[in-house]
Amino acid sequence: HNGADDNASGTAVMLDLARKLKNKNTNNNYLFIAFSGEEMGLLGSNYFVKNPTINTKAVSYMINMDMVGRLKKDSALAVYGTGTSPMFKQVLKAHNNKFKLIENESGVGPSDHTSFYLADIPVLHFFTGQHEDYHKPTDTVDKIEFDLLQQRTKLIFHTAWELANRDQRIQLSSTLTEQ
């Protein structure tokens, strides 16, 4: 399959974020990583969390972008994990002026952010939803909404930038109990 939305769109946003953050004057460290085997049981992300190459206690949060290249007619953008840290909703609201956000507080879902949440790391998962071309050869680049993808990238960049530059450490919310 071409996989223009699943999973190239999230990878493209990740690479763009890496480029933008590299050019910022920052004292923060960022780890950009792409995983395989998500649909076979979160194989890559589970392996990384259980066999980390870094100290996961130093990881403040995880942002996951999976299928962010297409948008429903109502401009809704799903953001999962908004309840995994008390500051996530406030930061998202401060940087969003374009999309109708469908917030889901849970840190558990069918993508790689779940592995990190189950390791007590706050997560945000950006997702534009499934479509008729999901897992089909018709998931082609001509169906990617590049102008809106750029707007989603801005939202994710500004969210990551603010979270990384806050004075206080990002805390895992103690109110979620879906584990």
C-alpha positions in Angstrom: 0.0 0.0 0.0 1.1 3.6 -0.6 0.3 4.5 3.0 0.2 8.2 2.4 -1.9 8.9 5.5 -1.2 5.7 7.4 1.6 6.1 8.2 3.6 8.5 6.1 1.7 11.6 7.3 2.7 11.1 10.9 6.3 10.4 9.9 6.4 13.6 7.7 5.1 15.7 10.6 7.7 14.1 12.9 10.5 14.9 10.5 9.3 18.5 10.1 9.1 18.9 13.9 12.6 17.7 14.2 13.8 20.2 11.7 12.0 23.1 13.3 13.1 22.2 16.8 16.7 21.7 15.7 16.7 25.3 14.5 15.4 26.7 17.8 17.7 27.9 20.5 16.8 25.4 23.2 18.4 23.6 26.1 15.9 20.8 25.8 16.5 17.3 24.5 14.1 15.7 22.1 14.0 12.1 20.9 12.4 11.5 17.6 11.6 7.8 17.0 9.4 5.9 14.6 8.1 2.4 15.5 7.2 -0.7 13.5 4.6 -3.3 14.3 2.0 -1.0 15.8 -0.9 -2.9 14.2 0.6 -6.3 15.2 0.4 -5.3 18.9 2.5 -2.2 19.5 5.6 -4.3 19.0 8.1 -1.5 18.4 6.9 0.9 21.1 6.5 -1.9 23.6 10.0 -3.1 22.9 11.4 0.4 23.3 9.7 1.1 26.6 10.7 -2.3 28.0 14.3 -2.1 26.6 15.0 1.7 26.5 18.2 3.2 25.1 17.7 6.2 27.4 16.5 6.7 31.0 12.8 6.8 30.6 12.5 8.5 34.0 13.9 11.6 32.2 11.1 11.4 29.5 8.7 14.3 30.2 6.0 13.3 27.7 5.4 11.5 24.5 3.6 12.9 21.4 2.3 10.4 18.9 1.2 11.4 15.4 -0.6 8.6 13.5 -2.7 9.3 10.4 -2.8 13.1 10.5 -2.9 13.8 6.8 -6.6 13.9 6.1 -9.4 15.7 8.0 -13.1 15.1 8.2 -15.5 17.7 6.8 -16.1 19.2 10.2 -12.3 20.0 10.7 -12.2 17.8 13.8 -8.8 16.7 15.1 -8.8 14.0 17.7 -6.3 14.4 20.5 -6.1 11.4 22.9 -4.3 11.5 26.2 -5.5 15.0 27.2 -6.2 13.8 30.7 -2.8 12.2 31.2 -1.3 15.4 32.5 -3.1 18.3 34.2 -1.6 20.9 31.8 -2.3 19.3 28.4 -5.8 20.7 27.9 -4.7 24.3 28.8 -1.7 24.1 26.4 -3.7 22.7 23.5 -6.4 25.4 24.0 -3.8 28.1 24.0 -2.4 27.1 20.6 -5.4 25.9 18.7 -7.4 28.4 16.6 -8.0 26.3 13.6 -9.5 22.9 14.6 -12.4 21.5 16.4 -10.6 19.3 18.9 -12.1 16.0 19.9 -10.4 15.4 23.2 -10.1 12.0 24.8 -8.6 12.0 28.2 -7.4 8.4 28.1 -3.8 7.5 27.5 -4.8 4.1 26.2 -5.7 3.5 22.5 -4.8 1.6 19.4 -1.5 3.4 18.7 2.1 3.6 20.1 1.3 6.2 22.8 -0.3 3.4 24.8 3.1 1.8 25.5 4.4 5.0 27.0 1.3 5.7 29.0 1.4 2.3 30.5 5.0 3.1 31.6 3.6 6.2 33.5 4.6 8.8 30.8 2.0 11.4 29.9 1.0 11.2 26.3 -0.7 13.1 23.5 -1.9 11.3 20.4 -2.9 13.4 17.4 -5.2 11.6 14.9 -7.5 12.7 12.1 -9.5 9.5 12.0 -10.0 6.5 9.8 -11.3 6.8 6.2 -12.4 4.7 3.3 -8.8 4.3 2.1 -7.5 3.0 5.4 -5.2 0.0 4.7 -6.0 0.1 1.0 -3.8 0.9 -2.1 -6.0 4.0 -2.5 -4.3 5.7 0.5 -2.5 8.0 -1.9 -0.6 11.3 -1.6 -3.1 13.2 -3.7 -5.6 12.8 -0.9 -3.4 14.4 1.7 -4.5 17.9 2.7 -1.2 19.6 2.8 -2.4 23.1 3.9 -4.2 21.6 6.8 -1.3 19.2 7.5 0.9 22.3 7.9 -1.6 23.8 10.3 -1.7 20.6 12.4 2.1 20.6 12.4 2.0 24.2 13.8 -0.3 23.2 16.6 1.8 20.2 17.5 5.0 22.3 17.3 3.7 25.0 19.5 2.3 22.5 22.0 5.7 20.7 22.2 7.6 23.9 22.4 5.5 25.2 25.3 5.6 21.9 27.2 9.3 21.7 26.9 9.9 25.3 28.0 7.6 25.3 31.1 9.2 25.9 34.5 7.5 23.0 36.1 7.9 19.3 35.2 5.0 17.7 33.4 3.2 15.5 35.8 1.3 12.3 35.1 -2.3 12.9 36.1 -3.4 10.8 39.1 -7.1 10.8 38.1 -7.0 8.3 35.2 -7.6 4.7 36.1 -7.9 2.9 32.8 -4.9 0.7 33.4 
